[in-house]
Amino acid sequence: MRGQLSTGVWLALVWAIVVASALASMAQAACIGVIADRRGPVRLAADVSEGAVSITFLGHASFLIESPAGVRIVTDYNDAIRAPVTPDIVTMNNAHPTHYSDAVEPGVKYILRGWDPAGGITDHRLEYRDVRIHNVPTNVREFGATRYNGNSIFVFDIADLCVAHLGHLHHLLTPSHLAALGEIDVVMVPVDGVWTLNQEEMIEVLQQIKPKIVIPMHIFTRATLDKFLTRIGDLYALRNAASRTVVLSRSKLPEKAEILILSGG
């Protein structure tokens, strides 16, 4: 075939194939909506209508996420904080006592750790019923050193919404991180400003991601939260939820990006 084409045409063809492959890889990694090929009948979870996702703040950095088909996910699953129900899936962003557990309760179907105990790079691509999950590895600073790929941002693709949990994020995001994340609608963000990224740079991360809804976590004290809200107040509207649980849908995303404070946060 090459003998029938000029060198310029051949190189252009090769380049087109490389670009198409790269774009396809990015699209696969991105949060691109609900899974069309659901396995088994769809059973709507209690209080979760089709096209919506329920998010309940459990404490610290743990949330219970429930899909319309009844899939239950707990983020930053640990020994101190547990959901009132057994989840189908648990994620653990960072190998830190309040963010992971080796004693996972019976009945959990999938355990997704955000780091590789062997020191490599963990890569999760899970599809279960009406949920798709992938992770984006980031680094962790500790005692003046860097633990590379020690944390993961987990992205949950549920009910046509892309929900990201930043975990124990310690640095700004690169273009590669942002491409792997995809377009994020809702983000859980640590705002302690000490154990994770400082508050000023964490706000920069939010400006990089551009979510419609920001849910603070990893707060420790009300003074810490108030300091964060003061710093970000000109950029986001503020909404205080009446409970620990909120039900979100794409049709009801706010026009102006907002900070959503869940009760107990």
N, C-alpha and C positions, 0 to 999 in steps of 0.2 A: 504493500500500500504506500509506504514511504517513497518508493521509487516513482510513483505516479503524482506525487505532490511536491511542490516547491518547499524549500526549507522553512520559509516564512509561514506558509500555510500550516505545515506540520507543527511548528512551535506554537502557533496560535491555537491549534486543536488541542495539543497537550495542555496548554495553559487553561483553556476552557474547562477541560476535564478536572484539573486540579482545583479550580475555583468552585466548580459545581459540587465536588466532593466535600470541600471545606464548608460550604454553605449548608449542605445536607447534614453534616456532622453537627453544626451549630444549631440547626433547627431541631435535631433530635434531642440535643441537650436542653434546649429552651423549654420553658413551661408553655405549652401550646394548646391547653384546653382539656376538656373531658375526654376520657377514653371512649371511643366509639364502640369497640368490641367488648362489652361487659360480659363477664362470665356468670351465668346464673341470673335469676330474677332480681330485679331491683326492689329492695324493701326500704321504704323511707324510714329514716331514724325518727324517733320521737322528737317533736319540735323542730325538725329540719325538713323543710319543703324541698322538692326537687329544684335544682338550680341555686341552692344555698349551702352554706357551710356553717357549722356551729363551732365556736371557739370559746373554751372555758379556761380562765386563768386558775391554775392550781397552786401557784406560789413559786417564788424565785425565778426560774427560767422554764418552768414546766407548764405546758398547756395540754388540755384534752381537745383534740380536733375530731369532729364527727362529720362524715359525709352523708349525702342523702340516702345512699344504699346501706347505711349503718356501719361503715368501717370506722373504727375508733383508733386514734393515734395519740400517743403521749410523747411529747418532746422532752428532752433532757431528763429522761427517766432515771430515777435515783432511789436510794434506800430511804431517804427522809420524807419524800413527797410521793404519794401514790394517788391515782384516780379512784373514784368510788366504783368504777367498773374495770373489768380486765380488758386492756386494749388488744387489738389485733396486731398492731405495729408499734414498736418503741424506737425512738431515735435517741442517741447519746452524742452530743456535739463534741465533748472534750473529756479526756481521761482525768477528771477532777471529781472528788467525792460527791459534790452536790449536782453533778451533771451526768453521772453514769452509775451503773450497778452491775455487779456480776451475779446478783441473786434475782434473776428475772422470774416473775411468777408464772406458774403453769398456765397454759392457754394462750400465751403470746405467740403469734405465728411467725413474726419477722423481727429480728433484732438488728438494727442498723447503727453501727458504731461509726463515728465521724473521724476516726483515725485508724491506722493500721498498727496493731501491736508489734509487728515485725519491723516497723520503721518505713514501710513503703507508702504508697498513696492509695487510699481507699476510694473505691468507685462504686456507687450504688445507682442502679437503674431498676426500680421496682414498679411493677404494675399489679395492682390487686383490686379486683372489682372496679369501682368507679374512681379509683385513686391512682395517681402516678407520682412517684417520688424520685428525686435525684439529689445528689450532694455536690457541693463545690468546696474543695479543700482550701483552707487558709492556714497561716502560720500562727504560732503562739510564742510570745516572749516569756521567758522564765529565768530569773536570777541572772540577768545580763546576757543570756544566751537565747537562741531561737530554736524552738522545736518545730521543724518544718512539717507542714501538712498535719499538724496536731489538732486542728479544729475543722469542723465542716459547717458550712451553711447548708441547711436542708431546705429544699423547695418542694412544696406540696401542691400538686395540680389537681384541684377538686372543684367540681361544679362550675367550671369555666372561670375559676379564680386561681391566681398564682399567689401562694402564701409562702413567705420566706422567714425562716428562723435563723438569725445571725449567729446564735450560739455565743461562744467566748471570743468574739472578734477582737483582734489586736492591731489591725492596720487598715489603711485605706485600700480600696479595691482597684485592681488593674483592669485594663480593657478586656483581658482574657476572662477574669472573674465575671465581669458584667455580661459578657457574651454567653457564658455558661449559665448564668442565672436566668436570662431571658427577661421579659417584661413582668415586673412584680407589682401586684395590686396591694397586697397587705404584707407588712413586715413587723416581726417581733424584734425589738432592738434593745440591747443591754445599755443602761444609762448610768451605771454606777460611776463611771469616769475614772476609776482607779484600777480595779482588777482587770478590766477590759480596756478598750480604747478610750482616751479622754473625751469628754463631752463635745468639745469643739470639733474634733476630727470625726466623731461619730455622726455629728450633724452633716459634715461633709459627705460621709458615706450615704446618708439618706438622700442628699442632693444628687449623688451619683446614681442611686437606684430609682429615685423618683416614684415612690409608691403613693397610692391614694390614701391609705390608712396606715398609721404608725402606732403600734401598741408597745409602750414601754415595759421593760422587765428588768430583772437583775438590779433592783432599785436600792435595797437595804434600808434607806430612811426616807421620810417624807421630804426632808430638807434637800436631799439629793435629787429627788424628782422635781421639786419646785425650782431648783437651780437649772435643771435641764429645760423645763417648760419656759423659764424666763429667757434662756438663750435661744430657743427655737420659736418663740412666740410670734415673731414677725413673719415667719415662713408658713406656719400651719394654724388652722383653726383648732380649737380645743373642744372635745366632747367627753363628758364624764358619763360612763355607763351606769345604769342603776344596779347592775349585778355583776357577777364574775363571768357571765356568759353573754355572748353576743352572736346573733345569726346574721351573716353577711351574704349578699348576692351581688352579681355584676350589675344588675339593673338599679341597685340602690347605692352604688359607690358614690361618694360625694364629689361634686364638681371641683371644689377647692380641697386640696389635701388637708387631712386632719390628724391630730393626735387623739387617739382613743384610749382613755384611762379606764381599765376594767376594775371593778370593785376588788379590793385586796391588793391592788398594785401600788 
